[in-house]
Amino acid sequence: MDAVLTSPSAHADISMPAQRFARALLHHAPPGHPDAGFFATVIGTSLAHHDLARSGLCPEELAELLDYLFPGALASPDARLADLVQQYTGYAARGRGDPQPGFTLLMRVLLEAYRAPDTTTTPWVTGVLVHACLRPDHLWRDLGLAGREDVTFLLARHYPGLVMRNARNLRWKQFLAYSACEHAGLPPSAAPGCPQCEDHDVCYANAPD
């Protein structure tokens, strides 16, 4: 999944340092792991934003992920990962808040219901996706990915039954928010980040909410 290391030109100020961090992390990853590129990109993008909470993982989850998928990264002498050590120390001290606990709970319940069996990394993917839906941009750009197809690939691996339900080909952030509400028996509602997105009126032109 090397394509996830390329960010759109609109985010050029973030893409170069994010790619540098991601490539350094991938030196610690097991060869061929299908989620290594995704998590390296998410963490690299968060580091480039100087905000590890942006990853969607609390400090304990982030440490567990790094230990599982990028062992040795937190103790690496690689100069490209010096910011990881520094930023993680500060992040561990302050922790991660949740400005929308009601929405994130709905999302977690939905994703847990559709998760693929025997995929160790899925809970971490869930954390990343849930918190990315709080931000005002398309999901793929929020995650630092190259395009919608990378999100489709990720969702199909971890929540295959959910992907099959997107018969209207809605944008993924919109679809996930609607599905979370439907799963909970609630009226459809946009993800918290959607109203501030530049394409909100396009996505929700005929929306019931």
Number of C-alpha atoms within 10 A of each C-alpha: 14 13 14 23 23 17 23 14 9 9 11 12 11 19 22 17 17 26 21 18 26 26 20 20 29 19 13 17 22 13 9 9 11 13 16 21 21 23 25 26 30 25 28 31 30 24 24 21 15 13 15 26 24 21 27 26 25 20 21 11 14 19 17 15 16 20 15 14 20 21 18 15 22 20 11 16 10 11 10 15 22 15 15 23 14 11 16 20 13 13 16 16 9 11 14 16 10 12 11 11 10 9 19 23 13 18 27 16 14 22 25 14 13 15 20 18 9 8 10 11 15 21 17 18 20 24 19 21 25 23 23 24 27 21 19 19 20 22 23 22 18 20 28 25 25 17 18 15 13 17 21 15 14 19 24 16 17 24 22 16 15 19 20 11 11 14 8 7 10 13 14 19 25 23 22 23 24 19 23 25 20 15 16 12 9 11 13 18 18 21 24 20 19 24 15 11 14 12 14 17 12 10 15 15 10 8 11 9 9
